[in-house]
């Protein structure tokens, strides 16, 4: 049975595109204006498999440090 295609929102696409040219596909914690990326957006990308947790930040354990997955890379390049 074929896997259902996940829907990606414009907000998720914008967030994931920020990791395309970063070393290791690192996704930012803050947008270009210094505002924090919505935790809801990050969690949605994690749940859909577009991003994965990369490592825990010992100084800020509440931060979700993530990177693009191959699925996420394909979703924003399509």
SVG drawing of the C-alpha trace seen along z (x, -y; Angstrom):
<svg xmlns="http://www.w3.org/2000/svg" viewBox="-3 -42 31 44">
<polyline fill="none" stroke="black" stroke-width="0.4" points="0.0,0.0 1.4,-3.4 2.1,-5.9 -0.2,-8.9 1.4,-12.1 1.6,-14.5 0.4,-18.1 2.9,-20.8 1.8,-24.3 3.3,-27.5 4.7,-28.2 6.3,-24.8 7.8,-25.2 9.3,-28.6 10.8,-27.2 12.2,-24.1 13.7,-26.1 15.9,-27.9 17.8,-24.7 18.5,-23.9 21.8,-25.7 22.9,-25.2 25.6,-22.7 23.9,-19.4 20.5,-20.9 20.4,-22.7 17.1,-24.5 17.2,-27.8 15.6,-28.6 15.0,-32.3 13.7,-33.9 15.5,-36.6 14.1,-39.3 15.3,-37.7 11.9,-36.3 11.6,-32.8 10.3,-30.2 7.0,-28.9 7.2,-25.7 4.0,-24.6 5.7,-24.8 8.7,-22.9 6.7,-20.2 4.5,-19.8 7.6,-19.3 9.0,-16.8 5.7,-14.8 5.5,-14.7 9.1,-13.6 10.3,-16.7 12.7,-17.5 14.4,-15.5 15.9,-16.4 19.6,-16.9 20.9,-17.4 19.9,-18.8 21.2,-22.2 22.3,-21.9 22.0,-25.6 18.5,-25.8 16.9,-22.4 13.5,-23.7 14.9,-24.6 14.3,-22.1 17.5,-22.0 16.6,-20.2 17.8,-19.5 16.1,-18.6 15.4,-15.0 15.6,-13.7 11.8,-13.8 11.8,-17.4 14.4,-18.3 12.3,-16.6 9.1,-18.3 10.5,-21.8 12.3,-21.1 9.2,-19.7"/>
</svg>
